[in-house]
Amino acid sequence: MKPLFSALRPALMSTLVLVIVCCGLYPVAVWGIAQLCFHDKANGSLIIEKDGTVRGSKLIGQNFTEPKYFHPRPSAAGNGYDAANSSGSNLGPTSQKLNDAIKDRIAAYRDENGLKETEPVPADAVTASGSGLDPHISIRNAEVQAPRVAKARGLAIENVLELVRANTDTADLGILGDAGVNVLRLNLALEK
């Protein structure tokens, strides 16, 4: 029995030390570094109004459907921008269901933005992002929606396009990805 306890004691001590380090010290150290160096990102990149009201996150899209707002790209995440169900649709280019959905979205986009049947529609206006939570639309998509928003709000198109430019995020490090317009930030700017 003594050999069993002599072998068991080091195993238990090793487990206890690893629990303290891996489940206590390391997570606290990572959390502390994140809070010091990346406070905004570590806390969800929240958009907070002056009165302290949280309006959303710069990183997660929200659904806007009224004509006076810019509309985001379609979401495949649950019931529209549901972060708990973040995912793509898993429908491929040969999927009839996807092709039908895109045709319907193209018709709806053209109708709500007053486009002719021959005018091209930005791809991001009719296809969901990989996560289904993308908060950005392309600059072209925002430019196409700008006349509808300006008309619904009684604003000059130049003022709306200036807000689009002011809420456009550039490519990361200047080369990674494309520039995009953050829909939530743009719609909040419109409200002001």
Secondary structure, DSSP 8 states (H G I E B T S, - for coil): -HHHHHHHHHHHHHHHHHHHIIIIIHHHHHHHHHHHH-HHHHTT-EEE-TTS-EEEETTS-----STTS-------STTTT-GGG-------TT-HHHHHHHHHHHHHHHHHHT--TTS---GGGTS--SSS---EE-HHHHHHHHHHHHHHHT--HHHHHHHHHHTEE--BTTTBS--EEEHHHHHHHHH-
